[in-house]
Amino acid sequence: MPPFPVALDLGPAVLRPWRAEDAAVIVAYANDREVWINLRDAFPHPYTLADAEAYVRRMIAQTKPTGFAIEVDGQAVGSVGFKLGEDVERTGAEIGYWLGQPFWGRGIMTAVVAAASRWAIEAHDLTRIFAVPFAWNVASARVLEKAGFILEGRLRRSVIKDRTIVDQLLYAWVPEPT
């Protein structure tokens, strides 16, 4: 597996491995209902320092990295990660990401999603990366499209978030075989 670089400069942001000191910083960005509403319930709300410390410890302890910090102006302001498939789905991974609200609309997530996906394909010997944003999350769908993901379908009434049944959109990036 190719090692993840110490830092991958993407222009508007840097993608890098997590550091213990990131926990104290990300709480301010993660403890935001507008961030939480677009994520799975495993992402807690309110988001506490203990939540941040536990997450960062898990990311640092990984022997096969799947999660990275998004850094802007020297501080961690978001995250991108992959859930690797298992069994017959072992050649794919689901991408998930979030970014602190003050950094929305700057093209940061598009750059992050594209770069992280390219790295994951090679590093984990994958054939596809997919994402399933909630249908109401138009901004995330746009990020995926700009990063080269294709809409493959709509999963009708497939999840519940904040006591509301909602559709998910299935996006995937499948690089051309080399």
N, C-alpha and C positions, 0 to 999 in steps of 0.2 A: 504494500500500500504506500503510495507517495505520502511523505509527511506533510502535514499542513504547515505552511510557512509561519514563521514567527508573527508576521503581519502581512496581510494582503491589502495593499493600498488600492481602493476602488475609486479614488477621486473624492466623491462627497463623504466617504466613510472608509474606515479600516475594518477588515474582518480579521479576527484574531482569536486565539484560545482564551478561555476564561482565566482570570486571576482572582485570588482570594479577596483582594481589596475591592473588586467590582460589586460585591454584595451590597455594601453600604450605599453605593451610588444608584444602582438600578431600582431600589425601592421607590424612589421619587417618581420614576417613569412607569414602573409596573403597577403601582397602586393607583390606578386610574380606571374608572368604570368604562370609559370610551375605548381603552385598550382591552379590558377584560371581556366586554360584550362580544368581541369578535374571535375569542379564543375558546378552546375546550374548557370544561369545568375543572379539569386537573390544574389549571392555572388559577390560583386562589384569588378571591376578592373579599375583604381587603387583602392586599399583598404586604406581608410584614418583613422585617429584617430577618427573622428566623426562616421564612420561606425563601428569601434570597440566598441566605447562607447555605441552606440545604441544597438548593439548585446548583449553586456554584461549586459546592463540594462534589456533587455527583458529576458535573461536567469535567472538573479537574481530574477526578479519579478514573475516567474512562481510559481503557487501553486501546480501544478502537474509536477514535473521536467521531462524534456525531453532532455536537453542539458547539456553537461559537458565539462570541460577543461581537456586537456591532458597536464600533467606537467612533465617536465624533468629537472633535476638539479635545482629545485626550481622555475621554470618559466613556464607559459603557452605557449605551442608551437603548439597547435592544438586544434581540437574540435571534438566531436562526439555527434550526436543527433538523435532524432527520430521524425518522423511525424506520429502521431497516425491516424489510419484509422477512417472513419466515416460511419454511416449508416450500411449497410450490411457488410462493410469491417472493422468494429470496433474492430475485434479481431486480426488485423494485424497492423504492423507499418513499415514504410520505414526508414532504417538507412542511415545516411549520415555522412561523416567524412572527415577531412583533417589534414595534418600534415606538419609543416615547412620542407622545403627541406633538411636542414642540418641533419634531423633526419630520413630520408628515409633509408630503407634497414637494419634496426636494429631489426626488429620483433616487434616494438612498436605497429603498427596498428593492427596486428593480435591479440595481447594480448588485446588491447582495444576493438576491435570489438567483440571478444568472450565474454569478461566480461560484457560489456555494454549490449549485446544482452541477456545474461542470466538474468541480473538485470531487463531489460525492460519487458521480458516475465512475470516474477513474479510480478513486481511492477504495471504493467498496465493490468494484466490478459489477456495476448495475447496468440495466438496460433501460430503465425508466425512473423518472421522478414524478410524483403526482401530488396534488393538493386538493383539498375539499373545503374551500371557503363557504361560509354561510351565504345564501343567495342575496341577502341584504347588504353584504360587504362588497359593494361595487368597486371601491378603491383597491381591495386586494385582488379582485378579478382582473382589474386593469394592470396591476403590477405583474401578475402572472403572464398576461398576454404580451406586455412589453418585454418580458424576459424570455419570450419564445414558447411559452406553454400554449397548448391548444385545448379549447373546451371540448370535452368528450361526451358530456352529458349532464343531466340534472337528476339528482337523487331526491325524489319528491317526498316531502314530509319525513325526512330521514333522521332528524335530530331534534332535541329539545334544548333550548337555551333561554334562560331567564323566564321560565314558565311558558315559553312560546314554541310551538312546533314549527319548524322551518325547513326549507329545502336546502340542499348543499349543491354546489356546482363542482363537477369533477374535471379538473384540468390536469394535463400531463405534458411532460417534455420527454421526448424519445429521440435521442441523438441518432443521426445516421450511422449505421455500422461502418467501421473502418476496415 
